[in-house]
Amino acid sequence: MNQLPSAFVLNMETNGLGMARMLGRRGIRVVGVDHRPDLPGMHSKFVRPLLCGSIVKEPDTVLEEILEEGERLGERPVLFAASDPAVLFISRNRNKLAQRFELIAPPEKVVESMINKRLQYEEAVRLGIPMTETFYPRSMDELEEGMRRLRFPAFIKPLYSHLWYPIFGNKGFVIKDAEELREKMAAILDKGQEVMVQDIIWPPGKGFYNAGAYIGRNGYVSPVLTWQKVRQYPPNFGVASLAMSCHQPEVAELGMKFMRGLGYQGIASVGFKMDERDGGWKLIELNARTWMAHELSDGAGLPLIYLQYLDLAGLPKPELKDFRDGVRWWDGMSDTDSFWRLRRRGAITTVQWLRSWLGSDIHSHYASDDLRPVLYRVRFGVNLAKLAIYLMRMKVDEDDVTARIGSSPSPAVQGTPYAADIKVENSVTDAGSAKGPT
């Protein structure tokens, strides 16, 4: 019996850990590629860690190292990207990597548009995908022009999250009015960062749904999986902390329209949010890779990562038609932070919170057959203590929009009395993974 080819996973944060478990449980050897030895994913029993340089800072070194490792194995491993920088790395080195690995990637222009939010939204406009008011100021004059169409509160979001985070340490800025927008943009332009400015889709923190699928070789398209971000961290402007599979046909249709219109190949997810102001779905963004809660696809019966592996390895794929509703994925540390904020707002009780996640099917880091990752996530209790202290000392919830502006957004440029920086704490989520505006 021939041994199954290995899988190389680039980036071993939460996303990569989920990939390793889905593949490793099926007898596939997984090589976890990262420059951070203490990441929980690097300590999974399903992973053989390969320490290398940083994909962002030393891409040429990483390319050489993984090509050498692939050659040493004497096979053609399947290559997976588990972060935006990894997607860019594979796309920009696809010709060299394809000599040693099995991989799939959309055209480079499409990849660039998925990582650069401006290009992505321009493609959405071209394809007729609904979205909120958005503009991309590169100067203060362009800011003044775009502000005429803007409703406050608004959101400033980076075009390149992995370049933004080391400078500002957050996922973006929520802006109360025109004066604050001018002040923030002056600082952003001074740092040479490219951003978009958007209306906040109302109400914040609710109505998030996603569609995910795998578009493979020779015209293969998997069934579409849809799921709800039941809660996120932080609650209004964050990443999923509790997700649940559910059928949402409109989101599935819009998501596939976007992916097909782009000529997309590989795994992707497209996020939408229901806007109560007009009752329509609005695009959040397309992720040109798996997402943090992607492991719930396995529990729901549509193992997208495994389908990609089989497709690229040239192995038969199972006939799959549909998925199960109600499969829950939970990130305990992030969701505890989210619960604490929501409880302070009077939006949830302790009993409601416990009922929402007790009996979850899949956990971000905990698994009964793979315990070491969760121990490294909580740093053997140290991170839990830090989280408790942080929450107890929290005086101002920067994420709480409605507490400052009321139950509806301002229709005019004059704005409303709200301003906050939306922080992303490294101790409770994957830096650079947070999304918005929401």
N, C-alpha and C positions, 0 to 999 in steps of 0.2 A: 504493500500500500504506500503510495507516494505521500510524503509529508506535506501538509498545507503550507503555503508560503507565509512568511512572517508579515506582520503589519507594523509599519513605522508611524508613530503618532507624534506630530510636532506640536509641542506645548502640552504640559501635563498639569494644568490647572483643573478645575472642576469638569470642564468640557472633555479634556483628554482622559481624565480618570473614567468618565462614563463610557467613552469609546473602548478603553482597555478592558473594562469589565464585560461589555457586550461581546467583544471578540474573544477574550480569554476564556470565558465560560464555554465557548464553543470549540475549545481546543486549539485556538490560533495563538501562536507566539507573538507577543507584543513588545516592541522596542519603544520605550518612552524617551523622546528626545527633548532635552531642556538644559538650560544652564544653571538652574536652581535646584540643588540636591535636596532641599528640605521641603519641597512641595509635596502635599499628601499623595498626589498621583504617582510620584516617583517611588513610593513605598508600598504600592499595591502588589499583592502576590502574583498578579497577572502581568506585571511589567518587569522587563529587564531594562534598567535605566541606562541611558547613554548620555553622559554629561558632555556638553560641547559648549561652544561660544554662544553669544546672544544672536538670535536671528536678526534683531534690529540693528545692533551695533557691529556685528561681525558676520554678515551674511556669507561672504566668500569663505571664511573659515568653516562655518557650519556646512556649507555645500561640500567642501572637500572631505570633512569628517564623515558625513553620512554616506557619501559615495564610497569612501573607503570601507565603511562598515558593511554596506550592501554587497560590495565585491567580496569581502571576507566571508560572508555567509554563503556565497556561491549559488544564489537564487535570485528571483525577481520579486522582492517584497512589494506589498501594496502600501502606498504612501497616503497619509491622511493629514489634513490641516485642522488644528483645533483652536485657532485664533486668527484674527485679521492679519497680523504680521506674517503668520505662517501661510495664509492664502496668497499674499503678495509674494512671498519668498518662492513658493512653488510656481506661481505664474511667471515670475521673472526669470526663473532658472529651468523652465519646463523642458527645454531641449536637452540640456545636460542630464537632468534628473531622469528623463524618459529612457536614457540609455541603460539605466540600472534598475529603475522602479516602474511598477504599474501605477499610473495615476490618471486622473481626469480633472480637467480644468476648463472653464469657459474661455472664450477669446480674451486676450489680455485687456482689451478695451473694456470688456464687460467687468472683469475683475477690478480694474481701476475705478470704475463707476460704482462698484459695490463698496469699496473702501472709502472713496471720496464721496461724501454725502451730497455735494453739489451735483456731481455728475449723475449720481443715482436719482436724485429728484428731477433732474432734467429729463432723464429717461422715462420716469413715471409720467411726467407731463406729456411727453411724446406718445406714450401708450394709452393715455386716457385713464390713468390710475388716480382716483380721488385723493387729494391731499389738502392740508391746511395752508394758509397764506405763508409763503416762505420767500426770503430774499437773502442775498449773499454779499454783504457790503465789503468792499476792499479799500474803501476810503471813507472819510467822514461825509463827503458829499454824497456818495452812494447810500450811506446810512440815512441821511436826511430824505433822500428820494424814496427809499423803501419804507420809511416810517409812516408815510402818508397812508399806506394801506393796512397798517398794523393795528391790532387790538391788544390792549394790555389786560392782564400781565402777559409777558412774552418770555421766550426762552432763547438763550444764546447757546448754540451747540457747535462743537468743533467739527470740521470736515475730516480731520485725522485724529481720532481719539488717542492713539498710542503716542502721538507727538504732543498733544495737549496736556495729558495727565502729568507728566514730569514737571510741567511748569506751574499749573494751577491746582493740581491735586484734587480735582473734582470732575464731574461729568458735564458741567455747564453752569450757566447762571440763569436764575429766574429774575426777571426784571419788572419793577413796579411801574415805571413811567418813562417818558422820553428823556428826562434829565439823567436818570440813572443809566439808561441805555447808552447815551453819549459818553458818560464817564467810563463805563465798562469797555466800550468799544475802543476808546482811546488807549486804554491799557493793553487790550488784546492786539491791536494793530502795532503797538510799540514792540510787542514780543514776536511779531512776524507770523502770528497764527491766522489761519483761514477758518472762517466760521459761517454758519447760517443763523438767521434770526427767524423765529416762527411764532405764530399764535400758539397758545396752549390749547389743546383740544379739550373741550369741557364736557363733564367735570373731570378734574385730575384724579388719577388713581383708580379709575373704573373703566370697564368696557374693553379690556385688552384681549385680543384673540390673535392666534397665529396659524399659519398654514405651512406645512413642511412636506417636502417630497424629494425623491432622488430621480434625476434625469440622467440616464446612462448611455452606454454605447449602443449603436445599431438601433436607435429609436426607442430603447426601453425607457418607460416611465412608470415609477411605482405608484400605487394608490396614494392619495393625499391624506395626510394626518392633520387634523386641526385640534387645537387645545386652547384653554383659557388660562391667562395669568390671574389666578384667583387673588393672590397677593404678591407684592413685590417689595424689594428693599432698595431705598426707602419707599414708603407706600405710594407716593405720587410720582416720583421720578427715579425709577430704579430698574433692577433686574428681577426676574422671577424668584420668589422665595417659596411659593406654593403654586404648582401648576396642575391642571387636570385635563385629561383628554375629553373632548366633547365634539359632536358633529356641528359644524357651522358652515353650511353650504355656500353662503355668500362670500365668506372669507376664503374658502377653498377655491372658488371660482376666480376671485380677484387675484389671489396669490399665484395661481397657475397662469393667469393671463399675463401677469408681470414677468414670470420666469420664462414662459414661452416667447413672449415678445422680445426679450433680451437675447434669445438664443442660448439660454443658460444650459450648462452641463454640470453635473455633480449634485451634492446635497445643498439645499438652501431652505431658509425659512423666511416668510414674509409676515410682518406684524401689522395689524390694523387696530384702530380704536374707534368705537362708536362715539360720534359727536352729538351730544344732546341738543345742540343749537339748531341743527337741521336734520337730525335723524340719520345721517349718512356715515358710512365707513370712511376713515381717513388713514392714509398710509403712515406708518411709523418708520419702518425701514426694512430692507432685505439684508439678511445675513448670508454671506456667500460661504457658508460652512455650517456645521452643526451649532446648536445653541446650548446654553447651560443645562436646560431640563430635557435634553434630547433623549436621555435614557428611558423616559416614559414611553417612547415609541416602541421599545422592546416589550414592556409590560402590556401595552395596548394591542400587540400583535402585528405591528408594522416595524420590524427592526431595520430602520433605514441604513444604519452603518453596516450591518451584516449584508444587506442587499448590495450596497456599494462594493463591499469586499468580494462577494461572489461574482459580481459583474466584471470587476477588474481582474480577478484571478481566472476568469474564463470558466467558472463553475456554474452548474445549473441553479437557477433561482426558483424558490417556491412560488406557487400560484397564490397570491394574496388578493383579497377583494375588499376587505373592510377592516375596521379597527374597533376596539371596545371603548365605550364611554366610561368615564368615572375613574380611570387610573390616575393616581395622584403621585406627584413627585414633590419632595419637601426638603428644603435646606434649613435645618434647625437653627443654626446660629443667626443667619440673616433674618429668618422669620420671627425670631424672638425680638430682635430689634424693631422690626416692622410692627409686631403686636404691641410693644411698649408704646410706640408713638400713637398708634390707633386707639389704644386704651385711654391715653391721656386726652385724646380728642373726643372721647365718648362714642367712638365709632364701632367698638367691639368690646365684648365682655370676656373675661378669662374662660368661662365655660364655652362660649362660642368659638374661641380660638382653639381650645383643646379639641373640641369636636371636629374642627375643620381639618386637622392633620393627623389625629390619632388613627392608626391603622393604615397610614400611607403605604403605598405599594413599593416605592423606590425612594431612597434617600440620596442626597447629593454626595455624602461622604461615608455614611455608615452602611455597612453590608455585613450580614452575619457570616458570610464566607470570606470576608476580606476586611479585617478589622483595623489594620494598621493605618490606613488613610485617615480615618476619623480621629485616631489618637494624635496624629500629626496636625490635623486641622485644629483641634482644641489645644494643641501643644501640651498634652497630658494634664489639662485642666487650667493652664495659665491663661489661655485666651478666653476661657469661660469667665474667669475671675475679672479679666480686663473688660470684657463686655458688660458684666454686671455693674462694675464701678462706673463705666462710661454712661450707662443708662440711668443709674441712680443720680449721677451728677448733671444730667442733661437739664438745662434750664430753659433753653429755647429750642423748639423743634423747627429747624430751618426748612423742612420739607412741607410744613403745614400751610398750604396756600389759602384754603377757605377761612382759616381762623383770622386771616389778615384782610381778606378782600370780600368776605361774604360768600353767598351761595351762587353768584353768577359773575362772569367777567365783565369788565368795562367795555362798552361799545366804542369808546372814543380814545384818541391818542393821549388825552390828559392823564389817564392812568388811575391807579388806585393805590392805597397805602400798603404796599407789600414789596419786600425785597428780601432775597435770600440766596446764599450760595448752597447748591446741593452737593454735599460732601459724599465721597465714597471712601469708606474706611477699609484699608487693606486687611484688617484683622477679621472682617466678616464677609468679604466678597472678593472676587477676582478683580484686581486692578485692571482698568482698561476694558472691562466687559460691560459696564453699565450703559444703558441706552436711554434715549429720550429724543425729543420731548414727548411727554405723555399727558 
